[in-house]
Amino acid sequence: KSPSAACCGLIRSADMGCVCPKVTPEIAKLINVSKVVSLVESCGRSVPHHTQCGSITTP
């Protein structure tokens, strides 16, 4: 299922420099990184490999 236009709007406008420091190890345990990357990419944003975002590194 594709994300909604509203969801993609939030993803496209998100300031990752602001979001990433908030990704604590506790939050990282709740996140499926592969699903997040897929969601972000389906909204037209790229996620470079091995990007560090808080305590998560993308594949």
PyMOL commands that place a pseudoatom at each C-alpha (Angstrom):
pseudoatom trace, name=CA, resn=LYS, resi=1, chain=A, elem=C, hetatm=0, pos=[0.000, 0.000, 0.000]
pseudoatom trace, name=CA, resn=SER, resi=2, chain=A, elem=C, hetatm=0, pos=[1.328, 3.417, -0.941]
pseudoatom trace, name=CA, resn=PRO, resi=3, chain=A, elem=C, hetatm=0, pos=[1.601, 6.158, 1.671]
pseudoatom trace, name=CA, resn=SER, resi=4, chain=A, elem=C, hetatm=0, pos=[-1.019, 8.890, 1.597]
pseudoatom trace, name=CA, resn=ALA, resi=5, chain=A, elem=C, hetatm=0, pos=[-0.343, 12.298, 0.079]
pseudoatom trace, name=CA, resn=ALA, resi=6, chain=A, elem=C, hetatm=0, pos=[-0.418, 13.790, 3.584]
pseudoatom trace, name=CA, resn=CYS, resi=7, chain=A, elem=C, hetatm=0, pos=[2.143, 11.271, 4.829]
pseudoatom trace, name=CA, resn=CYS, resi=8, chain=A, elem=C, hetatm=0, pos=[4.455, 11.971, 1.894]
pseudoatom trace, name=CA, resn=GLY, resi=9, chain=A, elem=C, hetatm=0, pos=[4.035, 15.702, 2.445]
pseudoatom trace, name=CA, resn=LEU, resi=10, chain=A, elem=C, hetatm=0, pos=[5.323, 15.314, 5.998]
pseudoatom trace, name=CA, resn=ILE, resi=11, chain=A, elem=C, hetatm=0, pos=[8.206, 13.125, 4.865]
pseudoatom trace, name=CA, resn=ARG, resi=12, chain=A, elem=C, hetatm=0, pos=[9.217, 15.557, 2.115]
pseudoatom trace, name=CA, resn=SER, resi=13, chain=A, elem=C, hetatm=0, pos=[9.137, 18.528, 4.469]
pseudoatom trace, name=CA, resn=ALA, resi=14, chain=A, elem=C, hetatm=0, pos=[10.911, 16.831, 7.394]
pseudoatom trace, name=CA, resn=ASP, resi=15, chain=A, elem=C, hetatm=0, pos=[14.209, 18.380, 8.441]
pseudoatom trace, name=CA, resn=MET, resi=16, chain=A, elem=C, hetatm=0, pos=[16.345, 15.293, 9.012]
pseudoatom trace, name=CA, resn=GLY, resi=17, chain=A, elem=C, hetatm=0, pos=[18.934, 17.394, 10.829]
pseudoatom trace, name=CA, resn=CYS, resi=18, chain=A, elem=C, hetatm=0, pos=[16.231, 18.049, 13.403]
pseudoatom trace, name=CA, resn=VAL, resi=19, chain=A, elem=C, hetatm=0, pos=[14.689, 14.552, 13.416]
pseudoatom trace, name=CA, resn=CYS, resi=20, chain=A, elem=C, hetatm=0, pos=[17.813, 12.380, 13.601]
pseudoatom trace, name=CA, resn=PRO, resi=21, chain=A, elem=C, hetatm=0, pos=[19.152, 13.611, 16.962]
pseudoatom trace, name=CA, resn=LYS, resi=22, chain=A, elem=C, hetatm=0, pos=[15.825, 12.534, 18.492]
pseudoatom trace, name=CA, resn=VAL, resi=23, chain=A, elem=C, hetatm=0, pos=[16.337, 8.891, 17.451]
pseudoatom trace, name=CA, resn=THR, resi=24, chain=A, elem=C, hetatm=0, pos=[17.515, 7.428, 20.743]
pseudoatom trace, name=CA, resn=PRO, resi=25, chain=A, elem=C, hetatm=0, pos=[18.430, 3.754, 21.199]
pseudoatom trace, name=CA, resn=GLU, resi=26, chain=A, elem=C, hetatm=0, pos=[15.009, 3.243, 22.832]
pseudoatom trace, name=CA, resn=ILE, resi=27, chain=A, elem=C, hetatm=0, pos=[13.209, 4.687, 19.806]
pseudoatom trace, name=CA, resn=ALA, resi=28, chain=A, elem=C, hetatm=0, pos=[15.484, 2.778, 17.423]
pseudoatom trace, name=CA, resn=LYS, resi=29, chain=A, elem=C, hetatm=0, pos=[14.281, -0.514, 18.949]
pseudoatom trace, name=CA, resn=LEU, resi=30, chain=A, elem=C, hetatm=0, pos=[10.751, 0.342, 17.794]
pseudoatom trace, name=CA, resn=ILE, resi=31, chain=A, elem=C, hetatm=0, pos=[11.697, 1.185, 14.205]
pseudoatom trace, name=CA, resn=ASN, resi=32, chain=A, elem=C, hetatm=0, pos=[11.975, -1.196, 11.257]
pseudoatom trace, name=CA, resn=VAL, resi=33, chain=A, elem=C, hetatm=0, pos=[14.694, 0.621, 9.311]
pseudoatom trace, name=CA, resn=SER, resi=34, chain=A, elem=C, hetatm=0, pos=[13.979, -1.221, 6.061]
pseudoatom trace, name=CA, resn=LYS, resi=35, chain=A, elem=C, hetatm=0, pos=[10.325, -0.163, 6.175]
pseudoatom trace, name=CA, resn=VAL, resi=36, chain=A, elem=C, hetatm=0, pos=[11.238, 3.445, 6.956]
pseudoatom trace, name=CA, resn=VAL, resi=37, chain=A, elem=C, hetatm=0, pos=[13.710, 3.584, 4.060]
pseudoatom trace, name=CA, resn=SER, resi=38, chain=A, elem=C, hetatm=0, pos=[11.109, 2.068, 1.728]
pseudoatom trace, name=CA, resn=LEU, resi=39, chain=A, elem=C, hetatm=0, pos=[8.484, 4.569, 2.878]
pseudoatom trace, name=CA, resn=VAL, resi=40, chain=A, elem=C, hetatm=0, pos=[10.804, 7.554, 2.468]
pseudoatom trace, name=CA, resn=GLU, resi=41, chain=A, elem=C, hetatm=0, pos=[11.901, 6.419, -0.987]
pseudoatom trace, name=CA, resn=SER, resi=42, chain=A, elem=C, hetatm=0, pos=[8.299, 5.808, -2.091]
pseudoatom trace, name=CA, resn=CYS, resi=43, chain=A, elem=C, hetatm=0, pos=[7.652, 9.479, -1.291]
pseudoatom trace, name=CA, resn=GLY, resi=44, chain=A, elem=C, hetatm=0, pos=[10.459, 10.614, -3.579]
pseudoatom trace, name=CA, resn=ARG, resi=45, chain=A, elem=C, hetatm=0, pos=[13.242, 11.244, -1.063]
pseudoatom trace, name=CA, resn=SER, resi=46, chain=A, elem=C, hetatm=0, pos=[16.470, 9.347, -1.280]
pseudoatom trace, name=CA, resn=VAL, resi=47, chain=A, elem=C, hetatm=0, pos=[18.202, 7.714, 1.657]
pseudoatom trace, name=CA, resn=PRO, resi=48, chain=A, elem=C, hetatm=0, pos=[21.936, 7.290, 1.070]
pseudoatom trace, name=CA, resn=HIS, resi=49, chain=A, elem=C, hetatm=0, pos=[23.396, 3.966, 2.190]
pseudoatom trace, name=CA, resn=HIS, resi=50, chain=A, elem=C, hetatm=0, pos=[25.086, 3.962, 5.597]
pseudoatom trace, name=CA, resn=THR, resi=51, chain=A, elem=C, hetatm=0, pos=[23.432, 7.218, 6.694]
pseudoatom trace, name=CA, resn=GLN, resi=52, chain=A, elem=C, hetatm=0, pos=[23.665, 7.778, 10.438]
pseudoatom trace, name=CA, resn=CYS, resi=53, chain=A, elem=C, hetatm=0, pos=[20.417, 8.979, 11.991]
pseudoatom trace, name=CA, resn=GLY, resi=54, chain=A, elem=C, hetatm=0, pos=[20.606, 9.053, 15.755]
pseudoatom trace, name=CA, resn=SER, resi=55, chain=A, elem=C, hetatm=0, pos=[21.474, 5.528, 16.853]
pseudoatom trace, name=CA, resn=ILE, resi=56, chain=A, elem=C, hetatm=0, pos=[20.392, 4.004, 13.511]
pseudoatom trace, name=CA, resn=THR, resi=57, chain=A, elem=C, hetatm=0, pos=[22.541, 3.464, 10.446]
pseudoatom trace, name=CA, resn=THR, resi=58, chain=A, elem=C, hetatm=0, pos=[20.656, 2.789, 7.219]
pseudoatom trace, name=CA, resn=PRO, resi=59, chain=A, elem=C, hetatm=0, pos=[21.565, -0.322, 5.234]
for i in range(1, 59): cmd.bond("trace and resi %d" % i, "trace and resi %d" % (i + 1))
show_as sticks, trace
zoom trace
